[in-house]
Amino acid sequence: MNICIISDSKNGHLSQTRGLAQALIERASILAPQSEHRCIEWDVSKMPFWEKFFYKGETSTSLDLVLCAGHSTHLAALSLARKAKCLCMVCMRPSLPIFLFDLVLMPQHDLKVCQSAKGRIFLSKGALNSIKPSPNIDKKHSLLLIGGPSKEYGWDSEMLINQIGHIARQTQHPMLLTTSRRTPKDFIADIARSSPSIRIEPVERTPQGWIAKQLAASKDIWVTQDSVSMVYEALSSGAPVGILDMPRLDKRKGKISRITRGLHQLLQENRVSRFSQWAKNHQLPAAQALNESGRAADYILKHYPKLFT
């Protein structure tokens, strides 16, 4: 099975397509060990828009499946799949009509209220990713993943620092905190003064792959509720997960956003706990590792036997 990922070079999108491709190849290697299974990546991030309509790839490699994520990759992926006469799947809710793709793998919270999940749609809990549980790795620390102001959530440094301080007082093992590009710059100095025992690694100092390694080594993980993709990556690591409360912005006339809807579902399923809940008994829900890339791969290999013909 030959898989091609059409990339826009964004790490979040690559995590989705690489996670799915890796899961597919792992399973295909068991189902068809006599065959070669591999994945290649072609970056179209610098390609002019009009060229994507006629994209034919960088070599004449035979392909069985084209994967993409990111709106700017859709046209190139469809063009390449048409030329290679192979399947084309997108790991998000696409900006183009769904019927153009053989399969759309989208987070459940992205499904529109009026939209049916039947046909060419596979629903996952959050975005697919490449994170896996690592039971053989020594769990060394608590990990705190800090986001920042967004369209739905504001920022309150005092509120966040108080939560982190409470957690630090109840935690016996080392704590590691990292930020995102949305985190206000003065937060690092503020948290360093208020909780000097916490090791801080700003996002600017973290190389590619650093987050995955820290997730694997974490006893438990806390994520600010604005960082929805990191919530699902934390769950995929197999560690207990807590949510750091952030101030909600205008509720848009009572409407619930897709991000809030997804978080509410995780809370109802007792997969995560808000800080305000944890503060009552200082216990996070038992770990329930997600493996949505693996579940998606199982679905694809069952419903698309063309991949092995």
N, C-alpha and C positions, 0 to 999 in steps of 0.2 A: 504494500500500500504506500503510495507516494502522496504526501500532503504538502501543500504550499500555503504559507501564511502571507497574506498581503498586509503589510505593516505601514502605519503612519508614524512609527518610531516613538509612540507614547507608551510609557511603561505600563499604565493601567490597562490599555487595550492589548498589549503584548502578553500581559499576565493571563488574560482570558483565553486568547488563541493558543498560547503555548501550553497552558494548563490542559486544554481540551486535546490538543495534538499529542501531548505526552501520554495522556490517559488512553487515547485511541491506539497508539503504538504499543503500549504495554499490553493491552488486551489482544490486539491483533497478533502480537508475537507469540501469545499462547494459543490462539485459535488457528493460526496458520504459521507455525514455526519454520516451515520449509521456504517461506517467502521472505523477501527483504522489505522492511518497513522503515521509512525515513521521512523526515520533515525538512523543508527548506523555507527560507524567509526572503521575500523581496520587498524592499522599501520603496513606496511610491510617494513619500511625504513631500518631495521636491518636484514632483512631476506636474506640469501644467494641467489644468482641469480638462481641457479638450483632448489631451493625449490619453487620458484614462478611458475614453470611449473606445479606443482601439488598442488597448494594452494587450500584448501577446506574451509577456514574460521576458525573462532575461536569457533563457536558453530554450532548447527544444525538448526539455525533460518531459517525459510522459507523466501525467498527473491523474490521480483518482479523486482528489478532494481539494478544494480551495476554501480556506477559512479567512475571515476578516472581522475586524472590529474597529469602529471609528467611522464616522460618516464620510470622511474623505477617501476611504478605501473601497467603498461599495462599487463604484463604477468599474474600477480596475479589476476587482475580483470577479465581477460578472462577465466582463470582457474576456478575461483569461480563461474562465471556466467554459465559456462558449467556444473559444478557440480550441481548448484541450478536450472538449466534449466530456466534461466530468462534473461532479456535484459541486455546488457552491453553497456554503452555509455561513451565516452571520451571527456573531456572538453579542447581540444587543437588539434593541428594537430599532429597526432600520428607518432611515429617512425616505427610502424608496419603497414602493409597494411590496408587501410580503410575498406575493405570488411569484416575484422574480427570483426568489431564492428557493432552494430545495428544502431548507430548514432554517428557522429563526430560533435561536436559543436566547431567550430573554428572561431577566429577573421577573419573578411573579409580580412584584410591585410595579413593574412597568406596563403590565397589561391594562389597557383602557377598560373602563367600566362597561362599555358597550361592545367590547371585543371578545370573541370566542377564542378559547385556548385550543380548539380542535385544528386538525389539518396540519399545516406546516409550522406549528409553534410548539416548542418545548420550553416549559417553564422551570426555572431554577430558583432556589432560595438565594437571592443576591447574584451578583455577577460571578461568572466562572473565574477560577484563579488556579495558580500552580502550587498553592500551599498544601502541605500534607502533614499529618501528625508524625512526630519523630520520637517514638517511645524509647529508643536506645540512646538518646541524647540527655545528658545531665541537665535537669531543670534548675537553673541557678537564680533566677530573679523574677520580680514582678515587672511587667513592661507597661509603660504609660504612653499612649499614642495621642498626641495633641494636634487637633486641627485648627480651625480659626473661623472668623466670620464668613457666612455664606448667605445665599439668597433666603434661606429659611431660618437660620440661627444667627443670633448676635454674639457679642463677646462681653464677658464680665470676668475680668482677671481675679477680683476678690472672691467671687463665687467659686471659681475653678481652683484657686490656691487653697481655699478652705477645705474643699473636697479632698484634694491631694494630700494636704496636711493630716487630715483625719485618717486617710488610708495609710500614710507613712507611720503614724503612731500605732497602728494595729498590725503592722507588717514586721516580721522578725528577720526576713531575708533581704538581700540587696534589692534596690529598686533602680530601674533604668527608664529614663524619659527621653523621648524624641519628639520633634516638632514637625510641622508641615510648612509648605511655602505660604500658607495663609495665616500662620501664627504671627501675631503682633511681635515685633522685634523686642520690645521691652519686657515681654513675658519671661524670657530666659533669666534676666537679672532678678526679676521679682521672685520667681520660684527658687532660684539659687539662694536667695537671702532667707526665704521662709522655710525651706526644707533642704538644708545643706547636705544632708545624708544621701540625697538622691543624685545619682550620676546622670548628667545631662549631655546628650549628643544631638546638637541641632541638625536639622535636615541637611544643611550645607556641608556637614562633615561626614555624612553617611554615604559610602560608595554603593554602587548597584549591587543588589543582593543582600545588603546588610539587614534590612527589615526581616526578610525570610529567615535568616540565621537567628535573629533575636526572638522571633515568634517561636521557633523550634525549641529554644532554650528557656522559655518562660513558664513559670509555675502558674501564673494567672496574668490576665491582660485587661487593662482598662483603656477604653477608647472614648473620646468625646463624641457625642451623639451626632454631630454634623458630619463625621467621617464615615459615611455609610459603607464604602467599599472596604475600609479597614476593619469594620465590625465583622464582615463576612470572612475576611482573610484570617482574623483572629479566631473565629469559630472553626475555620478549616484546619487550624493548627492543633486542635484537640485540647486546648487549655480552657479553663473556666473564664468567662468574659463578663466584665462589668462595664456599664455605660456611665460616663461622667456627664452630668446634666449641664445643658447649655440653655441660655434664654431664648425662647421662641420669639420670632418676629411676628408681624401681623398675620393672623390666621386666615387671611384672605376670605373673609366673609363665611367662615365656618368650614371651608373646604379643607380636606386632609390631603397633603401632598403625598406623592408616591414614596418618598423617603420616610416620612412619618408612618405611613401605612405599613411599610416593610418592618420598621422597628417595632411597631405595635404587635405585629404578628410574632416576632421573636420573643417579645415579652410575654405574650399569651401562651406560647409554647414552653415557657420557662427555660429558654436557651440562654438568655442573658438577664442581668438584673441592673436596674437603675441604682445609682449611688444612694438615692433616698430610701430605696428598699433595703440595700445592703447595710446601711447604717443602723438598722433596727436589730440585726443579729450578727453582723459581720461575717456573713456566709454568702458565697456566690453559688449559683446553680451548678450542679454536677456537670462536668464536661460532656458535651454531646457533639462530637466532631462532625462537621459537614464534609461531604465528598461529592460536591455537585459536578465537578468535572468528570469524575468516574461514573456517576449516574448518567450523565449526558452521553458519555462514550458508550456505555452499555445500550442505551436507547438507539444510538446511531447504528451500531453494529448489528442490532437486531432488526431494525426497520429498513436498512439500506444495504442489502446483501451485494449490491453492485460494487461495493468497495473491494470485494474479494474476487470479482470475476474479471 
